[in-house]
């Protein structure tokens, strides 16, 4: 099988499933893309189409993720708020929440087409601040059926 975006699909035999790494162009950069599937024997043309549909719609997902991040920056308990505060401390003359969200770029897209046995995530997008790469990334997971939500990330 071959993805329109990732080329030939070759899943490794990871523990309890399969995975594949690749990259896709988005906003002028190559973004890491990874497929993880708990049941690789079920990876067929239908699942491949689901993966390609995610990659076809990265701009739409990015817009929803940025909206989720912008809302999270304003909530002290949100994982995005702490990253924003650290980023803001490094700015001379201050910067707005909008500046922060606009300055983020997609670093990684994780696609979980089958969601696994206990995993409701279908897509996880990781964002980094271009002007502060040492900061934690911000992750937005798209959870079925509730939609995007922020999740903790690690360096």
Phi and psi in degrees as a GROMACS rama.xvg file:
@    title "Ramachandran Plot"
@    xaxis  label "Phi"
@    yaxis  label "Psi"
@TYPE xy
-136.169  129.073  UNK-2
-81.7514  143.956  UNK-3
-63.7075  -24.8103  UNK-4
-106.614  -35.7786  UNK-5
-106.2  -5.94594  UNK-6
79.1528  -154.221  UNK-7
-60.5102  135.481  UNK-8
-93.9927  120.659  UNK-9
-130.323  104.888  UNK-10
-84.7498  134.52  UNK-11
-79.477  168.648  UNK-12
-96.7021  55.9091  UNK-13
-58.753  167.746  UNK-14
-61.62  119.109  UNK-15
72.1168  15.6426  UNK-16
175.977  -152.936  UNK-17
-144.196  158.044  UNK-18
-151.332  160.144  UNK-19
-150.966  137.662  UNK-20
-105.208  149.116  UNK-21
-163.582  -164.152  UNK-22
-149.693  155.457  UNK-23
-135.853  145.927  UNK-24
-75.8198  135.986  UNK-25
-153.695  126.478  UNK-26
52.4099  41.5789  UNK-27
78.9883  8.32486  UNK-28
-129.745  156.948  UNK-29
-85.6183  124.441  UNK-30
-107.931  132.273  UNK-31
-61.8745  135.101  UNK-32
-129.1  136.845  UNK-33
-136.5  134.827  UNK-34
-105.04  132.603  UNK-35
-129.176  130.597  UNK-36
-136.551  132.576  UNK-37
-75.7462  -27.5668  UNK-38
-123.361  77.043  UNK-39
-60.7355  -24.3251  UNK-40
-68.2224  -14.3724  UNK-41
-96.9329  2.33189  UNK-42
-74.9922  106.418  UNK-43
-130.194  -170.783  UNK-44
-59.5912  -34.6435  UNK-45
-65.2336  -44.4148  UNK-46
-67.3656  -41.3726  UNK-47
-59.8405  -40.0812  UNK-48
-62.3575  -39.28  UNK-49
-61.0327  -43.0495  UNK-50
-62.0733  -47.8704  UNK-51
-64.538  -33.9092  UNK-52
-64.3945  -38.8371  UNK-53
-59.8358  -48.143  UNK-54
-70.6314  -29.3551  UNK-55
-63.8035  -30.7229  UNK-56
-110.483  28.3801  UNK-57
-59.3495  -37.6148  UNK-58
-63.1341  -40.9255  UNK-59
-66.488  -45.7938  UNK-60
-62.4654  -39.6433  UNK-61
-60.8919  -42.674  UNK-62
-62.1447  -45.1199  UNK-63
-64.8248  -40.1947  UNK-64
-64.6713  -43.3172  UNK-65
-64.4099  -36.4747  UNK-66
-63.1397  -42.5394  UNK-67
-63.7126  -42.055  UNK-68
-64.7642  -45.0902  UNK-69
-59.2615  -41.6638  UNK-70
-65.9464  -38.3183  UNK-71
-69.4687  -33.075  UNK-72
-60.4689  -28.2835  UNK-73
-87.3892  -5.19426  UNK-74
-109.035  119.136  UNK-75
-56.6655  -31.9344  UNK-76
-81.8996  -4.6093  UNK-77
-79.1406  144.684  UNK-78
-59.3158  -29.6769  UNK-79
-72.474  -29.4317  UNK-80
-64.3456  -42.5753  UNK-81
-65.1586  -40.8299  UNK-82
-65.1941  -41.5745  UNK-83
-61.4852  -45.4942  UNK-84
-61.061  -42.08  UNK-85
-64.2264  -43.5569  UNK-86
-61.8468  -44.006  UNK-87
-62.8643  -36.178  UNK-88
-62.9246  -25.7073  UNK-89
-86.2899  -1.55946  UNK-90
-91.4831  134.277  UNK-91
-87.1818  126.936  UNK-92
81.5197  5.73528  UNK-93
78.9159  169.111  UNK-94
-158.377  157  UNK-95
-93.0459  166.351  UNK-96
-60.7599  -38.9078  UNK-97
-63.474  -39.8796  UNK-98
-59.2238  -42.4103  UNK-99
-61.6414  -51.6584  UNK-100
-63.8373  -40.9449  UNK-101
-64.6201  -29.1796  UNK-102
-85.5417  0.402839  UNK-103
-81.9477  149.915  UNK-104
-132.225  153.335  UNK-105
-72.792  124.714  UNK-106
-101.386  -30.717  UNK-107
-156.674  142.616  UNK-108
-123.737  121.342  UNK-109
-107.947  125.354  UNK-110
-114.11  124.885  UNK-111
-119.185  80.8546  UNK-112
-65.1227  -25.5194  UNK-113
-103.613  -7.97795  UNK-114
70.7449  -9.10571  UNK-115
69.9815  -169.855  UNK-116
-81.3119  -38.7325  UNK-117
-120.803  5.51097  UNK-118
-102.403  119.461  UNK-119
-92.0338  -7.1716  UNK-120
-66.5812  142.936  UNK-121
-116.858  -34.5987  UNK-122
-143.725  138.875  UNK-123
-128.782  122.957  UNK-124
-110.606  131.128  UNK-125
-107.132  136.267  UNK-126
-120.059  145.327  UNK-127
-129.351  151.896  UNK-128
-82.5087  117.307  UNK-129
-57.1186  -35.9417  UNK-130
-91.7322  4.75291  UNK-131
-149.226  67.8635  UNK-132
-65.3242  -15.563  UNK-133
-78.5595  -12.8985  UNK-134
-70.8464  157.574  UNK-135
-57.4493  152.952  UNK-136
-81.1455  161.646  UNK-137
-112.348  128.806  UNK-138
-112.601  135.569  UNK-139
-118.185  122.881  UNK-140
-107.595  140.735  UNK-141
-99.8001  109.574  UNK-142
-103.584  134.902  UNK-143
-90.5176  128.819  UNK-144
-103.243  11.0965  UNK-145
-84.3754  -21.3742  UNK-146
103.969  -165.194  UNK-147
-72.4251  142.969  UNK-148
-149.55  151.112  UNK-149
-77.4224  147.605  UNK-150
-139.023  155.96  UNK-151
-61.8118  147.726  UNK-152
-131.522  166.795  UNK-153
-132.417  153.661  UNK-154
